[in-house]
Amino acid sequence: MFSFAVFISGNGSNLQAIIDATLNGAIEGKICCVLSNKKEAYGLVRAKNAKIPTVIIEHDNFKKREDFDDALVESLEKYKPDLIVLAGFMRILTPNFIKPYRGKLINIHPSLLPKYPGLNTHQKVIDNNDPEHGVTVHFVDENLDSGPICAQSSMKVKSKDIEELEKSIHKLEHELYPKVIQDFAKGNLKLRKENE
Ligand code: GRF
């Protein structure tokens, strides 16, 4: 059976949408573990409620980013996930993690990439009077919020209220991410090698 790991750092509303999708069959596969770099992440509670194994690896315990990434790789050995889903995982990964999982590592970002990599995307949309905003799911490469795009979903900006904007963006994320995971599970989404 297709199995995947979800990495989180916080609330985990995307994780919840993904859990729900595995339960109602929209994703044909199971979450082998939820990994967090923060022990207080509410997403861990969501995982426990759904009886999904959790792994906590706190980045503060490592001197170098690479050592943290090696620990991530090691912790996944027993699960052998077919895909890693970053869902609000607030760490920049190094090649130590990215290389072994190249083509099997996706992230969701709250902007229409390549516009606005990094933080505070909603504020940037408001400040720039952008008529549209959206979300992107992409394969992860060595740069921040970069890598080949799997799918995007966009909306018209109707309100300059940041909380409202964030809410609408979350709704788009919760619809899009499970669909992309299901596409990957079914073999309909693949990272093409550079010379293909
Ligand atoms: C989402 O907006 C996601 O795009 C970004 O971090 C946020 C995580 O939210 N990478 P949640 O923890 O899934 O609620």
Residues whose N, C-alpha, C, O or C-beta is under 5 A from the ligand:
A	BS01	GRF	G10 N11 G12 S13 N14 L15 A87 G88 I108 H109 P110
